[in-house]
């Protein structure tokens, strides 16, 4: 089989990339805890998330059909973009000579291709640990691939821990009527990470090749306590406090990475 498939009709494969991205922080006082949550909520507002997802759509070579976004009280935000592989005329063209897309055509694309993000700032009043989680989904059909946005998304957030799932679903037919359940070579999500990303993270894979399902967990290798403090830095702590805080942070990160509580 040649590198390029000659397809009969549209490429019906659906490629879905899902992220859980975590940022961990330690706050010493209740005031700092509330300030951190407010800071994260503003930093990852619906407006900024829209800009990030717009760049994602551009990177993968898709076109935006519709955007819905929402900021929540007391914190958190969501953005959903419906996208299509091919360029769709803007809505004002419907009032001019240039025709817009037929409704059935648009719905067919909407059912399959989208980009979404939801944020979950979280903290506990005791212990000083706060976590920020962003859940991101990039689902495409046709020739465009969500894997192109992999590195950009990781670097768009303060990503201490990242879990990534990639799955190819459905099938497409070639001109001879043969079904193809995947149209590209892949044995790990890590294949699509840049060298600087691979160098920065410790990673483990859980892949089910026969199901075209790939899973990678990532955790930062380097740990600098100052990078995890909101408010005064390590210079304001004595040695015992530094050790206590560092242990708390490392425990939190490892529990999230391995998805289990630790003593």
C-alpha positions in Angstrom: 0.0 0.0 0.0 1.4 3.4 -0.9 1.9 6.2 1.7 -1.2 8.0 0.4 -4.5 6.3 0.5 -6.8 6.8 -2.5 -10.1 7.0 -0.8 -13.6 6.5 -2.0 -15.5 9.6 -0.9 -14.9 11.3 2.4 -12.3 10.1 5.0 -14.6 8.9 7.8 -11.9 8.2 10.4 -12.4 10.2 13.6 -9.2 11.1 15.5 -9.7 12.2 19.1 -7.0 13.7 21.4 -7.9 14.3 25.0 -5.7 16.1 27.7 -5.9 16.4 31.4 -3.3 19.1 32.4 -2.5 19.9 36.0 -0.8 22.8 37.6 0.1 22.5 41.3 0.7 25.3 43.8 1.3 25.8 47.5 -0.1 28.7 49.4 0.8 29.4 53.0 -2.2 31.5 54.1 -5.9 31.6 53.3 -5.3 35.0 51.7 -2.7 33.6 49.3 -5.0 30.6 48.5 -7.8 32.9 47.5 -5.4 35.1 45.5 -4.1 32.1 43.7 -7.5 30.9 42.7 -8.4 34.4 41.5 -5.1 34.6 39.5 -5.6 31.3 37.8 -9.3 32.1 37.0 -8.2 35.3 35.3 -5.2 33.8 33.6 -7.3 31.1 32.0 -10.5 33.1 31.4 -12.8 32.1 28.6 -11.4 34.9 26.5 -7.8 33.6 26.8 -8.9 30.0 26.3 -10.6 31.1 23.1 -7.4 32.5 21.8 -5.5 29.2 22.6 -8.1 27.1 20.9 -8.2 29.4 17.9 -4.5 28.9 17.5 -5.1 25.1 17.8 -7.6 25.2 15.0 -5.1 27.1 12.8 -2.3 24.7 13.6 -4.3 21.6 12.6 -5.5 23.3 9.5 -9.2 23.4 10.3 -11.8 26.1 10.1 -14.1 27.4 12.9 -17.8 27.1 12.4 -19.0 28.3 15.8 -17.7 29.3 19.2 -19.5 29.1 22.5 -17.7 30.2 25.7 -18.6 30.8 29.3 -16.9 32.0 32.6 -18.4 30.5 35.7 -18.9 31.7 39.3 -17.0 31.4 41.6 -14.4 30.2 39.1 -13.7 28.1 36.0 -14.4 28.5 32.3 -15.4 26.6 29.2 -15.0 27.1 25.5 -16.4 24.9 22.7 -15.5 25.3 19.0 -17.2 23.4 16.2 -14.8 23.0 13.3 -14.7 21.7 9.8 -11.9 20.4 7.6 -12.7 22.7 4.7 -13.2 26.4 4.6 -16.8 27.5 5.3 -18.0 30.9 4.0 -18.8 33.3 6.9 -22.5 33.8 7.8 -22.8 37.2 6.1 -22.1 35.5 2.8 -25.6 33.9 3.0 -27.0 37.4 2.3 -24.8 37.9 -0.8 -24.4 36.1 -4.1 -21.8 33.6 -2.7 -23.8 30.7 -1.2 -23.1 29.4 2.3 -22.9 25.7 3.2 -26.0 23.6 3.1 -27.5 22.9 6.5 -27.0 19.1 6.2 -23.4 19.6 5.3 -22.7 21.7 8.3 -24.4 19.3 10.7 -22.4 16.4 9.3 -19.2 18.3 10.2 -20.5 19.4 13.6 -21.2 15.8 14.7 -17.5 14.9 14.3 -15.1 17.8 14.6 -14.8 20.0 17.7 -12.3 21.5 20.1 -13.3 22.0 23.8 -11.7 23.1 27.0 -13.0 23.1 30.6 -11.0 24.4 33.6 -11.3 23.3 37.2 -9.4 25.5 39.8 -9.4 23.5 43.1 -8.0 24.0 46.5 -8.4 22.7 50.1 -8.5 25.2 53.0 -6.2 22.9 55.0 -2.8 21.8 53.9 -2.0 24.6 51.5 -2.2 22.6 48.2 -4.1 24.0 45.3 -4.5 22.4 41.9 -5.6 23.7 38.5 -6.9 21.2 36.0 -7.7 21.9 32.3 -9.5 19.2 30.3 -9.0 19.6 26.5 -10.5 17.6 23.7 -9.6 17.9 20.0 -11.7 15.7 17.8 -11.3 15.8 14.0 -12.5 13.9 11.0 -10.9 13.7 7.5 -7.3 14.4 6.8 -6.6 16.9 9.6 -4.9 15.5 12.7 -5.2 16.8 16.3 -1.6 15.5 17.0 -0.3 18.6 15.3 -1.5 20.7 18.3 0.1 18.4 20.9 3.2 20.4 21.8 1.5 23.8 21.5 -1.2 22.8 24.0 1.3 21.4 26.5 3.3 24.6 26.4 0.2 26.9 26.6 -0.4 25.9 30.2 1.8 25.5 33.2 1.8 21.8 32.8 3.2 19.9 35.8 1.4 16.7 35.0 -0.2 15.8 31.7 -2.3 12.7 30.8 -3.0 12.3 27.1 -5.3 9.9 25.3 -5.4 9.5 21.5 -7.9 7.2 19.7 -8.7 6.6 16.1 -12.3 5.5 15.6 -14.4 4.2 12.7 -13.1 3.3 9.3 -12.7 4.7 5.8 -12.7 2.9 2.5 -10.2 3.1 -0.3 -11.2 3.1 -4.0 -11.2 -0.7 -4.0 -13.7 -0.8 -1.1 -11.2 -2.0 1.4 -11.7 -0.7 5.0 -8.9 1.2 6.7 -9.1 1.6 10.5 -6.2 4.0 10.7 -4.5 6.1 8.0 -1.1 6.9 9.7 1.7 5.1 11.5 1.8 5.5 15.3 3.1 3.4 18.2 3.1 6.1 20.9 1.9 9.6 21.4 5.6 10.3 22.4 6.5 10.0 18.7 4.8 13.4 18.2 6.4 15.3 21.0 9.3 17.7 20.4 12.7 17.0 21.9 12.4 19.7 24.5 9.1 18.3 25.7 10.5 14.7 25.9 13.5 16.0 27.8 11.4 17.9 30.3 9.0 15.1 31.3 9.2 11.6 32.7 6.6 9.5 30.7 4.9 6.2 30.7 2.7 4.6 28.1 -0.4 2.3 28.2 -1.3 1.5 24.6 -3.8 -0.9 23.1 -2.6 -1.1 19.5 -5.3 -3.5 18.2 -7.9 -0.8 19.3 -5.9 2.1 17.9 -5.9 3.6 21.5 -2.8 5.3 22.9 -2.3 6.7 26.4 0.7 8.7 27.8 1.2 10.1 31.3 3.8 12.9 31.8 5.3 14.5 34.9 8.0 17.1 35.0 11.4 15.8 35.8 12.8 18.9 37.5 11.4 20.2 40.8 12.2 23.7 41.9 10.3 24.6 45.1 10.1 28.3 44.1 8.1 27.4 41.0 5.3 26.0 43.2 4.9 28.8 45.7 2.3 31.6 45.4 3.3 34.5 47.5 6.6 34.6 49.3 9.4 32.4 48.0 11.6 29.8 49.7 13.8 32.5 51.2 11.1 33.2 53.7 11.1 29.5 54.9 13.3 27.7 57.3 14.8 24.3 56.3 12.1 22.2 58.1 9.3 24.1 56.5 10.9 23.8 53.0 11.1 20.0 53.5 7.5 19.8 54.7 6.2 21.8 51.8 8.3 20.0 49.2 7.1 16.6 50.5 3.4 17.8 50.3 3.9 19.0 46.7 5.7 15.9 45.6 3.0 13.6 47.2 0.3 15.6 45.4 2.0 15.3 42.0 2.8 11.6 42.3 -0.8 10.8 43.5 -2.2 12.6 40.4 0.4 11.0 38.1 -0.3 7.4 39.3 -4.0 8.0 40.0 -3.9 6.7 43.5 -3.6 8.0 47.1 -0.4 7.5 48.9 0.3 7.3 52.7 
